Amino acid sequence: MSKTIWLRVKLPEKDLSLLRSDFSSCELMTEPDDAIGTEQLQRIEGVFTEEVLPESLVQQMPRLKWLHVTRGGVNAYLTPSVKARPIQVTGSKGIHGTVFSEFALACILMLAKQLPDCIAAQREKRWQKLAPIEIEGKTLGIVGLGTAGSALARKAKTLGMRVLATKRTSTIKPEFVDQLATPEFLPQLLAESDFVVLLLASVPSTFNIIGENELRRMKPTAYLINLTGGRSIEETLLVRALNEGWIAGAVLDAFARQPLPTDSELWSLRNVIITPRIAGITSEKWPALLPIFRE
């Protein structure tokens, strides 16, 4: 019997054609949310999605057995309706190292070379001499040495940085990391780092992992870069730390509330750069994602 799979992603036409050819026994649906009918929803057994499935849709899919997502972590997709049923949820772990590490490195270089200040001065037609710093010899702290963290550590070490990292479980230290330990090492990592990059899974154990004590341990000249752990720091606390000069600044791509509300004070802080959840996005994503989906 034919399986009905909903491709709730915008696939290139050539890739869609190949899927239809290679999986001819499956009915592959591509309708957007607002065009899919009740009868179609009731036939669906699998969904491939980038965005979280709304509860209302899950409840209209009684035959749903499989949910595959484009992200490495699946916690955000485990809504009450999904968890209440025997739905297999699979992710795309292990393919995002290049894109996240390149984005993190771009943030580090942007901050070190004071490019935000240059752009601000340009807008005001103000010729302002600045004092960029070299990242060679500086210390990078990576909180979460997974796929992305390892890729970043390797690149940073090549550029001459000292690399400290934490990982949830004890493991052999890679040669491109100077010190690696479990989360108990976090206070020392924060105190010694010039740049701290959070690459944490968005799971309850990482919520509010960076509190007041942790932020106060950081150097006043250090920068915080949060790319994945949207709930790892309480927003009001981070605003206070940035306003009071506990740290020099931050680049934020992950937030507890997304999109970041317009009334958030983070938008107006001069020492903050906000990016709209793009650290893990690439125009070349399908060659990496589709083999996992096919399997």
Helices and strands as residue ranges (DSSP letters): E 3-8, H 13-22, E 26-29, G 33-35, H 38-43, E 46-49, H 55-58, E 66-69, G 75-77, H 80-83, E 88-90, H 97-112, H 115-123, E 139-143, H 147-158, E 162-166, E 179-181, G 183-185, H 186-192, E 195-198, G 204-206, H 212-217, E 223-226, H 235-243, E 249-252, G 265-268, E 272-274, H 286-294
